Structures are given as C-alpha cells and as structure tokens.
Amino acid sequence: MRILAVLMALWAWIGWVGALSAFEIEDQRLYPSDAEASTLRIISTADLNVFDPVLRAFQAQNPGITLDYTVTGTSDLMQAIYADGAVFDLAISSAMDLQTKLANDGFALAYQPGSVDLPDWALWRNQLFAFTLEPAVLVVSKRAFAETEIPQTRDELIALLRGSPERFQGKIGTYDVRRSGFGYLMATQDSRNSEAFWRLMEVMGRLDAQLYCCSGDMIRDVASGRLALAYNVLGSYAAGQAAAMPDLHIVEMRDFTNVMSRTALIPATVENETGAQAMIDFLLTYNQRPDLIAATGLPAITNTSLETNTALRPIRFGPGLLVFLDQLKRASFLKNWESSLEQD
C-alpha cells in the first residue's frame, strides 16, 4: 500500500514537474576524507560559498566521512527527489513548501534526534528539521535612492513606483516564481498576508520588472546599478554580501516580513543513513555555534528575534503549506501572476 501511495503521489505531481527532463546542477564539490569510512551525498540549495563553513565543521567532527555536495535550485531539488529518483543521503532547501510535500508524499524518512534546543515547530513529524530563520527583504541601491526616502512598507513602495515610473522602468527585480521554488513560496505567502501583493505585482509589471531565478543575481545587479531595487530577496544572502557591496541597503518591511526556515530531510533513496542522521544532529546544534552563524551569515533559530520584532512572520510547517502546491491552485496563481507581471 505504501508503494502504491507513493506512485499515485508521483503521478499527481508529474503535471508540476513533467516539463523538466532532469534537474540542473549549479555547483558541486567533493570534500575528501583522509580516512574515508563512508560518503555522504548532499543535495542543497545553499550556495557553496555560504555553506562551506558548515560542511568543514561537520567533517572536522566526523573525519571518516567524505562529503559530496551538490548545489541546485529549489524546484530542481524537488525534481531530483520526487521525479528523477536521484540518490542522495540528505536534501537541504529553502523552499519549505516543497520540502513539506516531499515528506508528506512519502519521499522522506523519519529520524528521532536526541535532545534538541529548538522550538517544537522547528521539527515536523521527525522528517523535516529546520535550523535557520531567514527573512525575505527588499534590497535597494543607495545611489538610486540618494534623494528619495526608502519605502518601509508595501503601500509606500507602491506609491513610490506609481509616482515615479520613469525612474524605475526596467530597474526592478523579483523572482520568476515559475522557476524558483523559494520565489513561489514567498509570493504565495505574500498573497495570503496582504492584498497589497497583487497591486505591487501589477505596478512592477507596468514597469517591466526583471525576473530572476536566484537571490544572488538580483543582489549583484542592485550593487552594480543595473537595478534600483529587488523584491523578496533572501535576506541572509544580502546581509552576507553587504560588506563587500557598500551601495546595498536592506529593508525588512514594517507591514510584515516573511521569514522562512532552511530545512533538511533524509530522502527515501538514502544510502548512508547513519551519516545523514549525523548531519541532522549537527545542524540541530547550529544555533549553539556563533562561529558558524558568523561565517555563513545564516541566522539561527532563536525566539528572541521573533519576540522583539512583531513584523516578522515566520512560516510554519503544516498542511497550509501544501495549499498552493495543488495543481489547480498553482495554475490559477501562476495565471494571475503572469497577467500582472507580463503585461502587453
């Protein structure tokens, strides 16, 4: 019965990912062990330059494990595990909804970790394990706003764009939510939190907004002056590059700021389950490692930040994350999104 359920879930999902022939590898690195006992194959959406300190710290504690780390996009990770049957021991992603679907549809194994210093919501069904809190932010060019007050809410941003269209024509960046799983998650969460989202999309569409797959590309284009602003950028990546890009200014919107958690799961195709469990245990102590938090720029899960900033809206695990992954709802959402962003 379990096999039948998984097959039925797979066929139901084909309409979502069927257009893709295979997942795309963006980067890959092997971390060989001097005394190799096993290899841990990780597929992840975290860039190598960001996650490298975590991998090296884990290997220092587990010197017998060679790490094979593959970087891909959020939708590609889903494609790899759900449709391609790719063999990985651990999957790490910023798309909480897609990770939830993998677990919900039988593509993740359960693991009971030991004592964990994290809130209950950070672990879902002992299949999904969250270890960061990362906001989606507005990134602006200080030069572009040298004589203009930087908007702090979506309504202020809409008013600014409507009032100065000539300044922002072709100079706005945001995710192409058809390609980016993280972008789709942020867009659907925005639409649930505020009606301003659709007004903002329509204004951006009239101003020929540029569509991107990745936060890093948007951040670089804001820093270079190609863009005046980028919306819903992954705040941890922006903060990590701000020191080297002094023209960047990061805004956590005061009306609300969506906050996602980067999660790990053990795919059903796992071959090194022991190594995967060891990495889960390591990631669940991330909030106790200020050295790693500083090195990666990925904020850890703490209750303090949520208590002091009421505008932060952490995305919670649960069936609600699956609503916009329903084929009909996804098709409807994308149709409205395309009508707003791709105006003739």
Disulfide bonds with the S-S distance in Angstrom:
Cys213-Cys214 2.41
